[in-house]
Amino acid sequence: MTKVVKAASPEQIRAAEEQAAKPPPKYVGETKREKAIELAFPIEFDGKVYSELTVRRMTGRDLKSLQQHQNKNEDEAETFLLSIMTGAPVEVINYLDGDDYLSVMEAAEPFLPRRILEEAKRTASAGRNTQHS
């Protein structure tokens, strides 16, 4: 089978170069967008030592990624969420000491999008009010 490759026109090349030369968007204002959390129990994974995790606010791209992941594996959604918010691999999040995990979760809460936070609170509230027979 022959593969046909179309060459880009000079206009297409110029447009691509201009797009690549544009600086990425950046946030402006005084709102705090991240917080560093020192781990009481550092972890080494894949040749890197994780002694601190920085929790940051999510972007639209992050939310799309989270939604796609939730559709595949809802059980791991919280771990994946923390992985997105810290940039740490899921394996590191899963292996955090319990105290460190809770510290990261607590630090992440103010940085969660309002809808995710409201849903988490509703779910937690519904779970506490459930009666067991």
C-alpha beads as a LAMMPS data file, in Angstrom:
LAMMPS data file: protein, C-alpha beads

133 atoms
132 bonds

1 atom types
1 bond types

-500.0 500.0 xlo xhi
-500.0 500.0 ylo yhi
-500.0 500.0 zlo zhi

Masses

1 110.0

Atoms # bond

1 1 1 0.000 0.000 0.000
2 1 1 1.344 3.399 -0.995
3 1 1 1.163 6.195 1.538
4 1 1 0.505 9.660 0.142
5 1 1 1.937 12.582 2.069
6 1 1 0.850 16.101 1.254
7 1 1 3.448 18.838 1.649
8 1 1 2.435 21.910 3.635
9 1 1 2.046 25.152 1.754
10 1 1 4.209 28.155 2.701
11 1 1 1.101 29.746 4.297
12 1 1 0.467 26.635 6.405
13 1 1 4.112 26.532 7.487
14 1 1 4.043 30.239 8.408
15 1 1 0.788 29.791 10.397
16 1 1 2.251 26.801 12.270
17 1 1 5.442 28.728 13.082
18 1 1 3.431 31.714 14.353
19 1 1 1.323 29.434 16.541
20 1 1 4.437 27.759 17.964
21 1 1 6.026 31.157 18.693
22 1 1 3.071 32.353 20.813
23 1 1 3.694 32.181 24.565
24 1 1 1.314 29.933 26.483
25 1 1 -1.566 31.545 28.412
26 1 1 -0.846 32.498 32.008
27 1 1 -2.948 33.355 35.013
28 1 1 -2.994 36.909 36.299
29 1 1 -4.120 38.250 39.625
30 1 1 -3.386 37.576 43.244
31 1 1 -5.305 34.328 43.782
32 1 1 -3.098 31.585 45.212
33 1 1 -3.047 28.643 42.786
34 1 1 -0.777 26.158 44.564
35 1 1 0.546 24.976 47.917
36 1 1 3.566 22.806 48.753
37 1 1 3.122 19.952 51.233
38 1 1 6.183 18.423 52.872
39 1 1 5.829 14.667 53.225
40 1 1 6.547 13.193 56.645
41 1 1 7.428 9.941 54.891
42 1 1 9.202 10.628 51.561
43 1 1 8.885 8.083 48.775
44 1 1 11.346 7.022 46.099
45 1 1 9.800 5.941 42.798
46 1 1 11.348 5.441 39.384
47 1 1 14.635 7.054 40.432
48 1 1 13.039 10.180 41.928
49 1 1 12.553 11.013 45.612
50 1 1 9.230 12.620 46.495
51 1 1 9.753 14.542 49.743
52 1 1 7.266 17.267 48.881
53 1 1 4.162 17.460 46.717
54 1 1 2.763 20.715 45.360
55 1 1 -1.008 20.808 45.051
56 1 1 -2.311 23.140 42.362
57 1 1 -5.647 24.227 40.949
58 1 1 -6.988 22.223 38.030
59 1 1 -7.255 23.466 34.452
60 1 1 -9.916 22.686 31.880
61 1 1 -7.576 20.114 30.364
62 1 1 -7.212 18.475 33.793
63 1 1 -10.992 18.264 34.210
64 1 1 -11.386 16.624 30.813
65 1 1 -8.697 14.097 31.694
66 1 1 -10.370 13.384 35.054
67 1 1 -13.749 12.879 33.384
68 1 1 -12.286 10.432 30.854
69 1 1 -10.561 8.516 33.636
70 1 1 -13.716 8.394 35.787
71 1 1 -15.617 6.879 32.897
72 1 1 -13.053 4.058 32.801
73 1 1 -12.352 3.500 36.511
74 1 1 -14.484 5.289 39.090
75 1 1 -12.802 3.452 42.004
76 1 1 -9.484 5.201 41.329
77 1 1 -10.961 8.679 40.691
78 1 1 -9.685 10.221 43.943
79 1 1 -6.170 8.900 43.395
80 1 1 -6.170 10.119 39.797
81 1 1 -7.485 13.510 40.951
82 1 1 -4.571 13.888 43.394
83 1 1 -2.155 12.743 40.711
84 1 1 -3.439 15.493 38.408
85 1 1 -3.351 18.135 41.132
86 1 1 0.196 17.267 42.269
87 1 1 1.820 16.013 39.079
88 1 1 2.954 12.912 40.980
89 1 1 2.435 9.484 39.406
90 1 1 -0.609 7.498 40.568
91 1 1 1.784 4.913 42.028
92 1 1 3.244 7.562 44.360
93 1 1 -0.206 8.753 45.465
94 1 1 -1.269 5.168 46.189
95 1 1 1.876 4.524 48.242
96 1 1 1.721 7.681 50.395
97 1 1 1.708 7.094 54.125
98 1 1 -1.806 7.530 55.505
99 1 1 -0.924 10.757 57.319
100 1 1 0.701 12.200 54.193
101 1 1 -2.254 11.129 52.045
102 1 1 -4.684 12.903 54.375
103 1 1 -2.460 16.005 54.482
104 1 1 -2.384 16.169 50.684
105 1 1 -6.169 15.638 50.502
106 1 1 -6.730 18.403 53.052
107 1 1 -4.402 20.765 51.179
108 1 1 -6.119 19.939 47.877
109 1 1 -9.624 20.790 49.077
110 1 1 -9.382 24.599 48.693
111 1 1 -8.003 24.129 45.175
112 1 1 -10.810 21.859 43.944
113 1 1 -13.311 23.283 41.470
114 1 1 -16.493 24.257 43.330
115 1 1 -18.675 21.656 41.614
116 1 1 -16.342 18.799 42.483
117 1 1 -16.117 20.014 46.078
118 1 1 -19.914 20.370 46.377
119 1 1 -20.441 16.890 44.940
120 1 1 -17.882 15.398 47.329
121 1 1 -19.589 17.056 50.301
122 1 1 -23.037 15.831 49.143
123 1 1 -21.724 12.313 48.715
124 1 1 -20.024 12.364 52.129
125 1 1 -23.168 13.743 53.759
126 1 1 -25.360 11.102 52.130
127 1 1 -22.972 8.376 53.293
128 1 1 -23.103 9.573 56.900
129 1 1 -26.889 9.672 56.876
130 1 1 -27.282 6.166 55.491
131 1 1 -28.690 3.763 58.053
132 1 1 -27.298 0.250 58.210
133 1 1 -29.637 -2.628 59.004

Bonds

1 1 1 2
2 1 2 3
3 1 3 4
4 1 4 5
5 1 5 6
6 1 6 7
7 1 7 8
8 1 8 9
9 1 9 10
10 1 10 11
11 1 11 12
12 1 12 13
13 1 13 14
14 1 14 15
15 1 15 16
16 1 16 17
17 1 17 18
18 1 18 19
19 1 19 20
20 1 20 21
21 1 21 22
22 1 22 23
23 1 23 24
24 1 24 25
25 1 25 26
26 1 26 27
27 1 27 28
28 1 28 29
29 1 29 30
30 1 30 31
31 1 31 32
32 1 32 33
33 1 33 34
34 1 34 35
35 1 35 36
36 1 36 37
37 1 37 38
38 1 38 39
39 1 39 40
40 1 40 41
41 1 41 42
42 1 42 43
43 1 43 44
44 1 44 45
45 1 45 46
46 1 46 47
47 1 47 48
48 1 48 49
49 1 49 50
50 1 50 51
51 1 51 52
52 1 52 53
53 1 53 54
54 1 54 55
55 1 55 56
56 1 56 57
57 1 57 58
58 1 58 59
59 1 59 60
60 1 60 61
61 1 61 62
62 1 62 63
63 1 63 64
64 1 64 65
65 1 65 66
66 1 66 67
67 1 67 68
68 1 68 69
69 1 69 70
70 1 70 71
71 1 71 72
72 1 72 73
73 1 73 74
74 1 74 75
75 1 75 76
76 1 76 77
77 1 77 78
78 1 78 79
79 1 79 80
80 1 80 81
81 1 81 82
82 1 82 83
83 1 83 84
84 1 84 85
85 1 85 86
86 1 86 87
87 1 87 88
88 1 88 89
89 1 89 90
90 1 90 91
91 1 91 92
92 1 92 93
93 1 93 94
94 1 94 95
95 1 95 96
96 1 96 97
97 1 97 98
98 1 98 99
99 1 99 100
100 1 100 101
101 1 101 102
102 1 102 103
103 1 103 104
104 1 104 105
105 1 105 106
106 1 106 107
107 1 107 108
108 1 108 109
109 1 109 110
110 1 110 111
111 1 111 112
112 1 112 113
113 1 113 114
114 1 114 115
115 1 115 116
116 1 116 117
117 1 117 118
118 1 118 119
119 1 119 120
120 1 120 121
121 1 121 122
122 1 122 123
123 1 123 124
124 1 124 125
125 1 125 126
126 1 126 127
127 1 127 128
128 1 128 129
129 1 129 130
130 1 130 131
131 1 131 132
132 1 132 133
